[in-house]
Amino acid sequence: MPPVQEPLPFEDLPEMPPMSPWCQRWQAGRHSWRHVRDGGFNSRHYRVNVIPDEEPAKSFVLAHHYSRSYPAVKVQFGLYNVLGSQRKLCGVAVFGVPVSTAVLTRPLPHLQPYTQAVECSRFVLLDACPGNAESWFLARCFEALLSDGVRGVVSFADPVPRRTSSGVLVMPGHVGTIYAATNAVYTGRATARTVKLLPDGTVFHARTAQKIRRQEQGHEYAVAQLVALGAQRPCPGSDPALWLREALTAVGARNVRNRGAHRFVFRLGRTRREREEIELGLPAVRPYPKLPDPEPAAARTALRHARFLAHRPERAPLESP
């Protein structure tokens, strides 16, 4: 049986410049900015600790991060403001397990994935954190990871903005300020892909869709997510792939073209020599990218063709020129 494709509309959104002197902050899912020259950070007022129980970190990320999701975790750290009588959680860094080992083994082929190499999958600081807080926070996280045997961290910056179906900006796109400030190695873009966005601007991941099509563990939660947005419940015995196609169309999902997130790699070590001894599986690209990549003509042609196919009436006869 041929694969079922969802006839969803395509969007092509302009990318955020990947480098900027501004640092991103979050509060209840809304972004704000701090300029690097603002400063004001005093390390005596802050502490960084491992968060042993997942719940506090998960609740913090779900409350403040635009994705409203929490990844598979290896270790999570909290940034605490200790000025005054109360200890307040004002930032969370999550180092976790990506869906595929290739996310780690391609850039760091000689490190054991999930033990010596991990992904920085969430990094969230509140509005109250002053400028330059993130580089200090990240450095303390790296010190703790290194003492636990981690030698490499991979992180991604997605420059494509996300909007709700009504046009409200949910995420303006990531900028790489923190990567330049902490001397990460830029290794180019991840694989280009098409991302499905739900009406609220959140991503409906390909892995989630696969769970529904194959009826794998966890597909019930994914189905409930679409039903809550207005899709009909699947009938017993119905084809899961066909149901998914109809459900995504019914809730108003859209396809967004993504030319690949920017990939950054941190090599951890106590000295520069220790860091440089870690071999990269991908070439380092210098200097850091500062502007969005120019869009090739072939990509524009492919996008126009995809839009034509997506909006062409089914079984409409093709007219000869």
Backbone torsions as a table, in degrees:
resi	resn	phi	psi	omega
1	MET	NA	128.2	-178.5
2	PRO	-66.0	151.9	179.1
3	PRO	-62.9	146.7	179.6
4	VAL	-91.5	126.7	180.0
5	GLN	-107.9	140.3	-179.2
6	GLU	-86.4	123.5	-179.2
7	PRO	-80.9	65.6	-176.2
8	LEU	-94.2	150.6	177.3
9	PRO	-66.6	151.0	179.4
10	PHE	-102.5	144.4	171.9
11	GLU	-126.6	142.9	176.7
12	ASP	-125.8	104.4	-172.5
13	LEU	-101.9	140.1	177.9
14	PRO	-64.9	140.6	-176.5
15	GLU	-82.2	153.3	172.2
16	MET	-76.6	137.4	172.8
17	PRO	-55.0	128.8	-171.7
18	PRO	-71.3	-12.9	176.6
19	MET	-123.8	141.3	-176.6
20	SER	-160.5	152.6	174.5
21	PRO	-81.9	11.0	-179.0
22	TRP	-105.9	145.7	177.8
23	CYS	-112.3	139.5	-174.2
24	GLN	-89.4	141.1	175.4
25	ARG	-128.9	162.5	-178.3
26	TRP	-136.7	146.9	174.5
27	GLN	-154.3	113.8	179.8
28	ALA	53.2	41.6	176.8
29	GLY	81.4	-0.9	-179.6
30	ARG	-105.9	136.4	-177.8
31	HIS	-90.3	155.9	171.3
32	SER	-148.4	177.5	-172.8
33	TRP	-132.1	147.7	170.7
34	ARG	-126.9	132.3	178.8
35	HIS	-82.7	143.5	-176.0
36	VAL	-61.8	-28.1	-178.8
37	ARG	-76.7	-13.1	-179.4
38	ASP	-63.1	-39.8	178.9
39	GLY	59.0	-143.1	178.4
40	GLY	93.4	-2.1	-177.7
41	PHE	-81.6	132.8	178.5
42	ASN	-124.7	109.4	-174.3
43	SER	-63.7	-20.7	178.9
44	ARG	-67.8	-17.3	-178.4
45	HIS	-94.5	2.5	-174.0
46	TYR	-133.2	153.2	174.2
47	ARG	-135.9	150.9	176.1
48	VAL	-121.0	126.7	180.0
49	ASN	-138.3	152.5	170.9
50	VAL	-65.5	139.1	173.9
51	ILE	-99.1	102.8	-172.6
52	PRO	-68.9	-33.8	-179.3
53	ASP	-96.4	131.5	-175.7
54	GLU	-64.8	-30.9	-169.1
55	GLU	-58.6	-47.9	-179.4
56	PRO	-61.0	-42.6	180.0
57	ALA	-67.6	-42.2	-179.9
58	LYS	-62.9	-45.0	179.7
59	SER	-62.4	-38.6	179.8
60	PHE	-64.6	-48.0	-178.2
61	VAL	-65.8	-44.0	-180.0
62	LEU	-63.7	-31.7	-178.9
63	ALA	-76.6	-31.8	-169.2
64	HIS	-117.5	-30.0	-176.0
65	HIS	-79.3	143.6	-175.6
66	TYR	-62.7	-28.2	-175.0
67	SER	-71.2	-24.6	-177.5
68	ARG	55.1	35.0	179.6
69	SER	-142.0	161.5	-178.9
70	TYR	-131.0	129.3	-174.1
71	PRO	-85.3	176.2	171.8
72	ALA	-67.9	134.2	-166.9
73	VAL	-113.8	139.2	165.1
74	LYS	-98.8	-48.9	177.8
75	VAL	-153.7	149.0	-179.4
76	GLN	-133.2	139.9	-177.8
77	PHE	-118.9	149.4	176.2
78	GLY	-116.4	139.6	171.0
79	LEU	-98.6	120.0	-175.1
80	TYR	-115.2	134.4	171.2
81	ASN	-87.9	117.5	-176.2
82	VAL	-108.6	12.4	177.1
83	LEU	-75.5	125.2	-178.3
84	GLY	99.0	-165.7	-173.5
85	SER	-85.1	-18.3	-176.8
86	GLN	-112.3	149.3	178.1
87	ARG	-100.2	111.9	-172.2
88	LYS	-111.0	129.9	176.0
89	LEU	-77.0	120.2	-177.3
90	CYS	-127.6	4.8	176.9
91	GLY	-165.0	149.9	179.0
92	VAL	-138.4	134.8	173.7
93	ALA	-120.7	127.1	-177.7
94	VAL	-115.5	124.3	175.5
95	PHE	-112.9	117.3	-168.0
96	GLY	-134.5	-162.7	-173.7
97	VAL	-109.8	111.5	178.3
98	PRO	-69.3	168.4	-178.0
99	VAL	-62.6	-38.5	-176.7
100	SER	-121.4	142.3	176.4
101	THR	-64.8	-23.8	-178.7
102	ALA	-61.8	-26.1	176.9
103	VAL	-57.4	-32.9	-178.6
104	LEU	-99.0	-38.6	-173.9
105	THR	-76.1	-26.4	177.5
106	ARG	-65.4	-51.5	179.2
107	PRO	-79.6	-25.1	-176.2
108	LEU	-130.5	69.9	-170.9
109	PRO	-68.3	-19.4	-175.6
110	HIS	-102.2	7.6	176.8
111	LEU	-108.5	142.8	-179.9
112	GLN	-71.7	119.1	-178.7
113	PRO	-64.0	144.0	176.9
114	TYR	77.6	-14.7	176.0
115	THR	-116.6	-55.0	177.1
116	GLN	-89.8	-20.1	179.7
117	ALA	-132.3	135.5	-179.7
118	VAL	-139.3	170.1	176.6
119	GLU	-107.8	135.7	170.2
120	CYS	-83.5	102.2	-170.6
121	SER	-100.9	-17.7	173.6
122	ARG	-146.0	138.0	177.0
123	PHE	-147.6	104.2	-169.5
124	VAL	-127.9	123.0	174.0
125	LEU	-121.9	141.1	-179.2
126	LEU	-77.8	165.7	178.0
127	ASP	-54.8	-33.2	-174.6
128	ALA	-68.7	-16.5	-178.1
129	CYS	-74.1	128.1	-178.9
130	PRO	-72.3	170.2	178.1
131	GLY	-58.3	146.7	178.7
132	ASN	75.7	5.3	179.3
133	ALA	-68.1	-35.3	-172.7
134	GLU	-67.3	-38.6	-179.0
135	SER	-66.0	-37.4	177.2
136	TRP	-67.4	-43.9	179.1
137	PHE	-60.7	-47.3	-178.0
138	LEU	-64.4	-39.2	179.0
139	ALA	-62.1	-39.6	178.6
140	ARG	-68.0	-36.9	176.7
141	CYS	-62.8	-43.6	-179.0
142	PHE	-64.3	-37.7	177.5
143	GLU	-61.1	-43.0	-179.9
144	ALA	-69.0	-40.3	178.4
145	LEU	-63.3	-43.1	-179.5
146	LEU	-61.1	-41.7	179.4
147	SER	-65.7	-18.6	178.7
148	ASP	-97.7	8.5	175.7
149	GLY	95.3	1.9	178.7
150	VAL	-80.5	130.8	-178.1
151	ARG	-117.5	-9.3	-179.3
152	GLY	-148.2	142.6	178.3
153	VAL	-131.8	132.5	176.9
154	VAL	-110.4	136.8	179.2
155	SER	-140.8	151.6	-176.9
156	PHE	-124.4	144.4	175.9
157	ALA	-122.6	111.9	-178.5
158	ASP	-90.0	113.6	-176.0
159	PRO	-83.7	-1.3	-176.2
160	VAL	-86.1	125.1	178.8
161	PRO	-70.0	162.2	177.2
162	ARG	-129.5	134.6	-179.8
163	ARG	-129.0	155.6	172.5
164	THR	-73.6	171.1	179.8
165	SER	-64.2	-21.2	177.9
166	SER	-90.4	1.4	176.0
167	GLY	96.3	1.8	179.8
168	VAL	-73.2	130.1	-179.2
169	LEU	-73.3	120.6	179.0
170	VAL	-96.6	-42.9	179.8
171	MET	-144.1	121.4	-174.1
172	PRO	-75.8	-7.2	-172.8
173	GLY	109.8	147.0	-179.4
174	HIS	-82.5	147.5	171.5
175	VAL	-116.9	155.8	-172.2
176	GLY	-99.3	29.9	-178.0
177	THR	-54.3	-47.2	-175.0
178	ILE	-67.0	-30.6	-178.8
179	TYR	-70.2	-42.2	177.5
180	ALA	-66.8	-38.3	-177.6
181	ALA	-68.8	-25.3	-176.3
182	THR	-111.2	14.8	173.0
183	ASN	60.1	41.0	173.6
184	ALA	-70.1	157.8	176.2
185	VAL	-94.9	124.2	177.8
186	TYR	-86.7	126.7	-176.7
187	THR	-119.9	25.9	175.9
188	GLY	89.4	-163.1	-176.0
189	ARG	-95.3	149.4	169.2
190	ALA	-74.4	179.1	-176.0
191	THR	-63.6	134.1	174.9
192	ALA	-65.1	146.9	-176.9
193	ARG	-158.1	170.7	173.0
194	THR	-106.8	125.1	-176.8
195	VAL	-104.6	134.9	176.0
196	LYS	-93.8	123.1	177.7
197	LEU	-105.8	135.7	174.5
198	LEU	-83.6	167.4	-175.6
199	PRO	-56.0	-28.2	-179.8
200	ASP	-85.3	3.8	177.1
201	GLY	90.7	-2.2	176.9
202	THR	-82.8	156.5	-176.9
203	VAL	-85.7	134.3	169.9
204	PHE	-97.2	100.9	-168.8
205	HIS	-69.4	149.6	178.5
206	ALA	-60.0	-35.3	178.6
207	ARG	-65.7	-36.2	177.0
208	THR	-64.9	-44.0	177.9
209	ALA	-61.6	-39.0	179.5
210	GLN	-63.2	-37.9	178.5
211	LYS	-61.0	-39.3	179.7
212	ILE	-68.8	-47.7	-177.4
213	ARG	-60.0	-40.1	-176.2
214	ARG	-97.0	0.6	-179.8
215	GLN	55.4	43.4	-179.2
216	GLU	-82.6	171.3	179.3
217	GLN	-57.9	131.2	-179.0
218	GLY	96.7	-2.5	-177.9
219	HIS	-69.4	-25.2	-179.8
220	GLU	-62.4	-40.2	179.0
221	TYR	-64.5	-41.5	-179.3
222	ALA	-65.5	-40.8	177.3
223	VAL	-62.5	-44.5	-179.7
224	ALA	-61.8	-34.4	178.3
225	GLN	-61.0	-43.6	-179.9
226	LEU	-74.2	-36.4	178.2
227	VAL	-63.4	-39.1	179.3
228	ALA	-63.9	-24.3	179.0
229	LEU	-90.0	-2.1	175.2
230	GLY	121.8	-0.3	178.9
231	ALA	-75.4	152.2	175.8
232	GLN	-72.9	146.6	176.1
233	ARG	-66.8	142.5	179.3
234	PRO	-67.4	138.4	177.1
235	CYS	-78.1	147.9	177.4
236	PRO	-57.2	132.1	178.3
237	GLY	84.5	-2.0	-179.6
238	SER	-74.7	158.0	179.0
239	ASP	-73.0	117.5	-177.9
240	PRO	-59.7	-35.6	-179.1
241	ALA	-67.5	-41.3	178.0
242	LEU	-67.1	-40.1	178.4
243	TRP	-62.2	-42.8	-179.0
244	LEU	-61.2	-42.6	178.2
245	ARG	-58.0	-48.4	-178.4
246	GLU	-68.1	-37.0	-178.0
247	ALA	-66.7	-43.9	-179.9
248	LEU	-64.4	-37.8	177.3
249	THR	-67.4	-41.9	-177.4
250	ALA	-64.5	-37.4	-176.9
251	VAL	-83.0	-9.3	178.4
252	GLY	86.1	33.5	176.6
253	ALA	-68.8	156.4	178.2
254	ARG	-132.7	152.6	172.7
255	ASN	-92.1	133.0	176.1
256	VAL	-122.3	125.3	179.5
257	ARG	-76.3	132.4	-179.3
258	ASN	-128.7	119.2	-177.8
259	ARG	-80.4	11.7	176.4
260	GLY	106.1	133.5	176.9
261	ALA	-71.0	152.8	175.7
262	HIS	-74.4	132.0	-177.1
263	ARG	-104.7	129.1	177.7
264	PHE	-123.6	143.5	-177.5
265	VAL	-126.1	131.7	174.1
266	PHE	-107.3	125.5	173.1
267	ARG	-101.2	122.3	-172.9
268	LEU	-98.7	138.3	177.5
269	GLY	-173.6	161.9	-178.6
270	ARG	-79.7	-21.5	178.2
271	THR	-131.4	165.5	177.3
272	ARG	-61.9	-37.8	179.2
273	ARG	-62.5	-43.5	178.5
274	GLU	-61.4	-39.1	-179.2
275	ARG	-68.3	-43.2	-176.3
276	GLU	-75.5	-13.9	175.5
277	GLU	-71.8	-19.0	179.4
278	ILE	-78.5	115.9	-175.7
279	GLU	-79.5	140.7	177.2
280	LEU	-95.2	143.3	176.1
281	GLY	-90.9	-8.4	178.1
282	LEU	-125.7	146.1	-178.9
283	PRO	-68.3	141.6	174.0
284	ALA	-73.0	135.9	-179.0
285	VAL	-108.7	124.4	179.8
286	ARG	-128.9	148.8	-7.4
287	PRO	-76.4	-178.6	174.6
288	TYR	-58.8	143.1	177.5
289	PRO	-66.8	137.4	-178.3
290	LYS	-114.6	-22.3	-178.8
291	LEU	-128.7	156.7	175.2
292	PRO	-58.3	145.9	178.4
293	ASP	-62.6	141.9	173.1
294	PRO	-65.0	138.3	-177.2
295	GLU	-82.2	122.3	179.9
296	PRO	-67.9	151.9	-178.7
297	ALA	-60.9	-36.4	-179.5
298	ALA	-62.2	-37.4	179.5
299	ALA	-67.1	-39.0	178.7
300	ARG	-64.9	-40.2	179.3
301	THR	-64.6	-43.1	179.8
302	ALA	-63.7	-38.4	179.7
303	LEU	-66.1	-43.4	178.4
304	ARG	-61.8	-39.0	179.1
305	HIS	-65.3	-41.5	179.6
306	ALA	-64.1	-39.4	178.0
307	ARG	-65.5	-38.5	178.5
308	PHE	-62.2	-46.3	-179.8
309	LEU	-65.1	-37.0	-177.5
310	ALA	-67.8	-30.8	-175.4
311	HIS	-105.2	-1.6	179.4
312	ARG	-73.0	133.9	177.3
313	PRO	-58.6	141.4	-179.2
314	GLU	-63.7	137.6	178.1
315	ARG	61.6	18.4	177.7
316	ALA	-69.5	130.5	-178.6
317	PRO	-66.7	142.0	177.5
318	LEU	-84.5	125.6	-178.8
319	GLU	-84.7	140.8	177.2
320	SER	-77.7	149.6	-178.1
321	PRO	-66.8	NA	NA
